[in-house]
Every structure is written in structure tokens, then in C-alpha cells.
């Protein structure tokens, strides 16, 4: 269940790439910057490289797994950001979902999707597949996922987005999720008055 602990909305972003200088992280940085403009929204970006999740069927560090699941479970909403690899979302994104338990802690939780790709059609294929997987485990996948095409031409070497319209679209991932939470998870209630826990 979605949560807002201590009267604050909590959003967790799960990036799907650990490659140095990857474009997924650059897009995530824009989303994070947009979220930072909301004073009452807490954000955590998962460091997938440091997390070292186990492969399916292998035993991992129980404390690490518990922390990962607890972090996602306590979030009010989740954002998945993935590159498109070979017509699908990244294996790292799938690994994250596989390690969120059975039943998944994503169940009943609003999820927004962001995809980046080098090709002209963007990450449409990967986002369609990711939507299906997230829906299958019970997440509430929001409409209007954001796909960024030709991503290598969208960001400069410093990570700045060079296209104003694409910048706005990427940032909309954040506002779309926060608007949904305010309208449907806690409608008509000020953030300071919200107290939801997974025990309710």
C-alpha cells in the first residue's frame, strides 16, 4: 500500500543502468531536480551498483534485500527509469523487480515510467513491456509514460538537457506522479496531515 510517513510523500527512483556516464542517470537527475522543488516530498534514488542484488534463484545478503524492500515498501510512489536494450527494458530493472518479493511490495503502489533510447522511436517497446510486468505484480502504473528518443543528442557532456520541450517532458514524470498521489492517494488532505502506513 502507498505510504506517506510523518506527513510527507516519499518517492523512490530505481534507475536501470550502472554504466559510467549513462543517459538514464542524466534523465533521472532532471526528475530528481523537479521533485526537489516540492518542499514536502522526500526522495531517494536507489544506487543499484552499490546494492548488488542477487540473481534470481541465488541467495543474497538478507540485510541488503530487506533494506531494499523496506525502502520501496515505505514509498508513496515509485519511478522506474530504464534504457532500452535490444527492444526491451534493462536486465537491471527486471532484477530490481524480481528482488521486491512475492507478493511484490509494488502491489497497490503508483508507479511512473521513464525510458531513454538512442533510436528514433525512443523507448516505446521497453516501456510497454515494463508496464506489463509492473501491472502483473500489482502496481498501479500511471498513464503517459515518458519516452526519450535520440537521447545521445538530448544531453550535453555536463548532463544538461539541450531541448526545452524534452526537459519539460522528463520533469513531467515527477509532477504526474505527485499529482496522482495528491489526487488519489490523499485527496483533499494537506501533506502535513497525511499519515499512512503499510499496516493500515
C-alpha positions as CSV (number, residue, x, y, z in Angstrom):
1,X,0.0,0.0,0.0
2,X,1.2,3.5,-0.7
3,X,2.5,5.3,2.3
4,X,3.3,8.9,3.4
5,X,5.3,8.7,6.6
6,X,5.3,11.5,9.1
7,X,3.1,13.6,6.8
8,X,5.5,13.5,3.9
9,X,5.2,11.9,0.5
10,X,8.2,9.6,-0.2
11,X,9.2,8.8,-3.8
12,X,11.8,6.2,-4.7
13,X,13.5,6.2,-8.1
14,X,15.0,3.0,-9.4
15,X,17.5,3.6,-12.3
16,X,18.1,0.8,-14.8
17,X,21.7,1.5,-15.7
18,X,25.0,1.5,-13.9
19,X,27.2,2.3,-16.9
20,X,29.5,5.3,-16.4
21,X,28.0,8.4,-17.9
22,X,24.8,6.7,-18.8
23,X,21.9,8.8,-20.1
24,X,19.4,7.2,-17.8
25,X,21.1,8.8,-14.8
26,X,21.0,12.2,-16.6
27,X,17.3,11.9,-17.2
28,X,16.8,10.8,-13.6
29,X,18.7,13.9,-12.4
30,X,16.1,16.1,-14.1
31,X,13.3,14.2,-12.4
32,X,15.0,14.5,-9.1
33,X,15.5,18.2,-9.6
34,X,11.8,18.6,-10.3
35,X,10.9,16.6,-7.1
36,X,13.3,18.8,-5.1
37,X,11.1,21.8,-5.8
38,X,8.3,20.2,-3.7
39,X,9.3,21.1,-0.1
40,X,7.2,18.3,1.5
41,X,8.3,15.5,-0.8
42,X,11.1,13.2,0.3
43,X,13.2,11.5,-2.5
44,X,15.5,8.5,-2.6
45,X,17.4,7.4,-5.7
46,X,18.5,3.8,-5.4
47,X,22.2,3.2,-6.1
48,X,21.8,-0.1,-8.0
49,X,25.6,-0.5,-8.4
50,X,26.1,-0.4,-4.6
51,X,23.1,-2.6,-3.9
52,X,24.5,-5.7,-5.6
53,X,21.2,-7.6,-5.8
54,X,21.4,-11.4,-6.3
55,X,20.4,-13.1,-9.5
56,X,17.1,-15.0,-9.4
57,X,17.5,-18.3,-7.7
58,X,20.6,-17.2,-5.8
59,X,20.8,-16.3,-2.2
60,X,21.8,-12.7,-1.5
61,X,22.6,-10.7,1.6
62,X,19.4,-10.8,3.7
63,X,20.0,-7.4,5.3
64,X,20.5,-5.8,1.9
65,X,17.4,-7.4,0.5
66,X,15.3,-6.3,3.5
67,X,16.6,-2.8,3.3
68,X,15.8,-2.6,-0.4
69,X,12.3,-4.0,0.0
70,X,11.6,-1.8,3.1
71,X,12.7,1.3,1.2
72,X,10.4,0.6,-1.7
73,X,7.6,-0.6,0.5
74,X,7.6,2.6,2.5
75,X,7.5,4.8,-0.6
76,X,4.3,6.6,-1.6
77,X,5.2,6.2,-5.2
78,X,8.0,4.7,-7.3
79,X,9.6,5.8,-10.6
80,X,11.4,3.3,-12.8
81,X,13.9,4.8,-15.3
82,X,15.3,2.4,-17.9
83,X,17.3,2.5,-21.1
84,X,16.1,0.4,-24.0
85,X,18.3,-2.6,-24.7
86,X,17.6,-4.9,-27.7
87,X,13.9,-3.8,-27.8
88,X,13.3,-4.3,-24.1
89,X,13.9,-2.7,-20.7
90,X,17.2,-3.3,-18.9
91,X,18.0,-6.6,-17.1
92,X,18.9,-4.4,-14.1
93,X,15.3,-3.1,-13.9
94,X,14.0,-6.7,-14.1
95,X,16.4,-7.8,-11.4
96,X,15.1,-5.0,-9.2
97,X,11.5,-6.1,-9.7
98,X,12.5,-9.8,-9.1
99,X,14.0,-8.8,-5.7
100,X,11.0,-6.9,-4.5
101,X,9.4,-10.0,-3.1
102,X,6.5,-12.4,-3.8
103,X,3.9,-10.9,-3.4
104,X,5.7,-7.8,-4.6
105,X,5.9,-4.7,-2.4
106,X,5.0,-2.8,-5.6
107,X,1.4,-4.1,-5.2
108,X,-1.1,-1.3,-4.9
109,X,1.6,1.3,-5.3
110,X,1.6,4.1,-8.0
111,X,4.4,3.7,-10.4
112,X,5.6,6.1,-13.1
113,X,7.8,5.1,-16.0
114,X,10.7,6.8,-17.9
115,X,12.6,5.3,-20.8
116,X,15.5,6.5,-22.9
117,X,16.9,5.2,-26.1
118,X,19.3,6.1,-28.9
119,X,16.8,5.2,-31.7
120,X,14.3,7.5,-33.4
121,X,11.3,5.7,-31.9
122,X,12.6,6.0,-28.4
123,X,11.9,3.5,-25.6
124,X,8.3,2.7,-26.6
125,X,8.8,-1.0,-26.7
126,X,10.6,-1.2,-23.4
127,X,8.0,0.9,-21.6
128,X,5.2,-1.2,-23.0
129,X,6.9,-4.3,-21.6
130,X,7.8,-2.7,-18.3
131,X,4.2,-1.6,-17.9
132,X,3.0,-5.2,-18.4
133,X,5.5,-6.5,-15.8
134,X,4.7,-3.9,-13.2
135,X,0.9,-4.4,-13.7
136,X,1.4,-8.1,-13.3
137,X,2.9,-7.7,-9.9
138,X,0.0,-5.4,-8.8
139,X,1.5,-1.9,-9.3
140,X,-0.7,0.9,-10.4
141,X,1.1,2.0,-13.5
142,X,0.3,5.6,-14.4
143,X,-0.6,6.6,-17.9
144,X,1.6,8.9,-20.0
145,X,5.0,7.2,-19.6
146,X,7.8,9.3,-20.9
147,X,10.0,8.0,-23.8
148,X,13.0,9.9,-24.9
149,X,14.3,9.3,-28.4
150,X,17.8,10.1,-29.7
151,X,18.9,10.5,-26.1
152,X,22.6,10.9,-27.1
153,X,21.6,14.2,-28.8
154,X,19.4,15.5,-25.9
155,X,22.1,15.9,-23.2
156,X,25.4,17.7,-23.3
157,X,28.6,16.4,-21.6
158,X,27.7,18.2,-18.4
159,X,24.3,16.4,-18.3
160,X,22.2,19.4,-19.2
161,X,19.2,18.8,-21.4
162,X,19.6,20.8,-24.6
163,X,15.9,20.6,-25.7
164,X,13.4,22.6,-23.7
165,X,10.4,20.5,-24.6
166,X,12.1,17.2,-23.8
167,X,13.3,18.8,-20.5
168,X,9.7,19.5,-19.6
169,X,8.5,16.0,-20.6
170,X,11.1,14.4,-18.4
171,X,10.2,16.6,-15.5
172,X,6.6,15.7,-16.1
173,X,7.4,12.2,-14.8
174,X,7.7,13.8,-11.3
175,X,4.7,16.1,-11.5
176,X,2.5,13.3,-12.9
177,X,3.3,11.0,-10.0
178,X,3.0,13.7,-7.4
179,X,-0.3,14.9,-8.8
180,X,-1.7,11.4,-8.8
181,X,-0.7,10.9,-5.2
182,X,-2.3,14.2,-4.2
183,X,-5.5,13.5,-6.1
184,X,-6.0,9.8,-5.5
185,X,-3.8,8.6,-2.6
186,X,-4.6,11.5,-0.3
187,X,-7.2,13.7,-2.0
188,X,-8.2,16.9,-0.2
189,X,-5.7,16.5,2.6
190,X,-2.7,18.7,3.2
191,X,0.6,16.9,3.2
192,X,1.2,17.8,6.8
193,X,-2.0,15.9,7.7
194,X,-1.2,12.7,5.9
195,X,-0.2,9.7,7.9
196,X,-0.4,6.4,6.0
197,X,1.4,3.3,7.0
198,X,1.6,-0.2,5.4
199,X,-0.1,-1.5,8.5
200,X,-3.4,0.2,7.6
